[in-house]
Amino acid sequence: MFKKSTALCILAVATAAIFAACQKQTPQKTSAPSNTASRSAASAVSSSTSSAAASSSASSFPAPESDPLYVKAYGYYAADRYDDAISVCNQALAANPNCFWAYNVKGIATYFANGNSAAASCLNLIDKSTTIDPDYSYGYFNKALIQKGLKDWNDSLANFNKVLALKPGDTWSYYGIATVYADTDQTDQALQYLKLAIDTDPSGVKAQVQDDMNRHFSRLKDDPRFQALVGS
């Protein structure tokens, strides 16, 4: 799975304000912690914090710089300081119970802190964000990450595709779909979506693939089509 890197906030003055409050930089945590994962385990499992994914600019979710609390919360989350991120989200929700981004960041931070044992409550939190703003693609992205960690493959694919419907061409949703197919031994589909991801961000995705080689792509590494895609 990929890291907490890109995949995140999403995808006219009034729209700009909402857009900013919903968004975040490209999803970086693209993998999910295991059932017994602690904060350190979750960090290890997540490949999304890699510098390659973090440096990607293609199809990223812009950070809501207009909201200082979001910037602070996401900064803590990106640094794996999950308790601090959750605390800032709680501040935002105390000030505004309809602060949709706070439900989302709180949900994904709680998940990476606690793993699959907390998945149901984390999904409920993120559901609140997309109920308040049904066009908040970063919420669907994080649902897909959690569902991937749970091996709820169909639901994960559905939510990655919701991101793509809202933000066509999103690199890290293509990549997430590729990893789902790779994890379920659907090689042709994995290669199809991996190519789509690479086409949008060649260097970032190829670097992420190297990070995720053993996690997702070990069964593909000897396939000539895979080697041609990633340049190995």
Buried (B, 14 or more C-beta within 10 A) or exposed (E): BBBBBBBBBBBEEEEEEBBBBBBBBBBBBBBBBBEEBEBEBBBEBBBBBBEBBBBBEBBBBBBBEEBEBBBBBBBBBBEBBBEBBBBBBEBBBEEEEEBBBBBBBBBBBBBBBBBBEBBEEBBEBBBBBBEBBEBBBBBBBBBBBBBBBBEBBEBBBBBBBBBBEBBEBBBBBBBBBBBBBBBEEBBEBBBBBBBBBBBBBBEBBBBBBBBBBEBBBEEBEEBEBBEEBBEE
